[in-house]
Amino acid sequence: ARRITRAVGPGRERYNLTKTYTELTPGQLQAVVEESHRVGRNVMAHLGSLDARQAAQLGVDGIAHGSGIALATISDPAKADELRSFTRLGISVDYPMFLMYHAYMDMTQVDDLIRLLVEQDVRIEFEQVNTSGRWVPKNQKAWLAEDSRLLEDPNLHYIPRENRDRVLYYEPYQQLTDKQRELVRQGYEKRRDFIGRFARGGGKTLAGCDTASFVLPGICLHRELELLVEAGLTPMQAIQAATINNFEFLQEAELGTLQTGKLADLIILGEDPLADIRNTRSVETVIQNG
């Protein structure tokens, strides 16, 4: 783990982030964290075998997909083992089984976990739009209609067929039993509650939507901000999650805020997003590369 982490180059010369993936031991994750921090890179962890509490104690800087949170708060050891097994099988955050296990979260353990995450300055990218929001029936219907319409736009025909098919793929939810769908609903509510508590407790959220997965780039970020506000962030906190919080985490000093000397990458909106976060869609002008 140390050799591989060192091999990608010193500091942020080639990469400004180290990403870890599911099946790591505590010793391996600690080694990656230590070597990354030694050369000035933050570590973003997609958790599977380890939970969010363990990752925070081992020094990670961020958690991807909100992974490891359910695992850290499930009191039933058998359910925790089942969730780990699903991760090892590759049934990861993109599928409703991941959300379903959030129904087993012991919410009495949440505040203690949040305190630890905030104390350790662990930023969380929840990626609600792909991990959770797409399995809410009302969202499925609305998003499927909107995405189908968008994919008819000739300007979007460059999107590969494989990606287009994935955007419209909701079959895993259709295959669930009624009991499983009820667990998915409960899991969504508990995860949403966690996000609100995390924000109110001083936690920093990062906005992302994993555009390599089952979402349409662009529109997915607008939906992500809407879901973060639904979960309890203020519109300003959601906007900061997509701007200053993200670029501080990536250590991109020229981006993230509107300030003299920074790169003028920005959008101009026709309506106030602080009045309604859905107004981020009212894009009138895009200024790119300054």
SULLIN-V171945 format. One record per backbone hydrogen bond with DSSP energy under -1.0 kcal/mol. CO is the residue of the C=O (numbers start at 0). NH is the residue of the N-H. E is the energy in kcal/mol with one decimal. If there is no record, write none. Layout:
{{CO/NH/E} {CO/NH/E}}
This chain:
{{0/4/-2.2} {1/5/-2.4} {2/6/-1.7} {5/8/-1.4} {9/12/-2.0} {17/43/-3.1} {19/45/-2.6} {21/23/-1.9} {21/48/-1.5} {24/28/-2.4} {25/29/-2.5} {26/30/-2.0} {27/31/-2.3} {28/32/-2.6} {29/33/-2.6} {30/34/-2.4} {31/35/-2.4} {32/36/-2.7} {33/37/-1.7} {35/40/-2.8} {36/39/-1.1} {41/17/-2.7} {42/60/-1.6} {42/61/-1.9} {43/19/-2.5} {44/63/-2.5} {50/54/-2.4} {51/55/-2.2} {52/56/-2.2} {53/57/-1.6} {54/59/-2.1} {55/58/-1.1} {60/122/-2.8} {61/44/-2.5} {62/124/-2.7} {63/66/-2.1} {67/51/-2.7} {67/71/-1.3} {69/72/-1.4} {72/105/-3.7} {75/79/-2.1} {76/80/-2.3} {77/81/-2.0} {78/82/-2.2} {79/83/-2.1} {80/84/-2.2} {81/85/-2.3} {82/86/-1.9} {83/87/-2.2} {84/88/-1.9} {85/90/-2.2} {86/89/-1.4} {89/91/-1.9} {91/94/-1.7} {94/97/-1.5} {95/99/-2.7} {96/100/-1.5} {98/101/-1.7} {99/102/-1.7} {100/103/-1.2} {101/104/-1.6} {105/108/-2.2} {108/112/-1.6} {109/113/-2.7} {110/114/-2.3} {111/115/-1.7} {112/116/-2.5} {113/117/-2.7} {114/118/-2.6} {115/119/-2.2} {116/121/-2.8} {117/120/-1.3} {122/62/-2.1} {123/205/-2.7} {126/130/-2.3} {127/131/-1.9} {127/132/-3.7} {131/134/-2.0} {132/135/-1.5} {135/139/-2.6} {136/140/-2.1} {137/141/-1.8} {138/142/-3.4} {139/143/-2.2} {140/144/-1.6} {141/145/-2.3} {142/146/-3.3} {143/147/-2.1} {144/148/-1.8} {145/149/-2.6} {146/150/-2.6} {148/151/-1.0} {149/152/-1.8} {152/155/-2.3} {153/156/-1.4} {155/158/-1.7} {159/163/-2.2} {160/164/-2.7} {161/165/-1.8} {162/166/-1.9} {163/167/-1.2} {165/168/-1.5} {169/172/-1.1} {169/173/-1.3} {170/174/-1.6} {172/175/-1.5} {176/180/-2.4} {177/181/-2.0} {178/182/-1.8} {179/183/-2.3} {180/184/-2.2} {181/185/-2.4} {182/186/-2.9} {183/187/-2.4} {184/188/-2.0} {185/189/-2.3} {186/190/-2.5} {187/191/-2.6} {188/192/-2.1} {189/193/-2.1} {190/194/-2.1} {191/195/-1.9} {192/196/-2.3} {193/197/-2.8} {194/198/-2.2} {195/199/-2.4} {196/200/-1.8} {197/202/-2.9} {198/201/-1.4} {203/123/-1.9} {209/212/-2.2} {215/219/-1.9} {216/218/-1.4} {217/221/-1.1} {218/222/-2.0} {219/223/-2.3} {220/224/-2.2} {221/225/-1.9} {222/226/-2.5} {223/227/-2.2} {224/228/-2.1} {225/229/-2.3} {226/230/-1.5} {227/232/-2.2} {228/231/-1.1} {233/237/-2.3} {234/238/-2.4} {235/239/-2.6} {236/240/-1.8} {237/241/-1.2} {239/244/-2.6} {240/206/-2.1} {242/246/-2.4} {243/247/-2.3} {244/248/-2.0} {245/249/-2.1} {246/251/-2.7} {251/254/-1.5} {253/262/-1.8} {256/258/-1.1} {258/261/-2.0} {262/264/-2.0} {265/286/-3.1} {267/283/-3.0} {267/284/-1.5} {271/275/-1.2} {275/278/-2.6} {276/279/-1.8} {277/280/-1.6} {278/281/-1.7} {280/282/-1.8} {281/269/-2.8} {284/267/-2.6} {286/265/-2.0}}
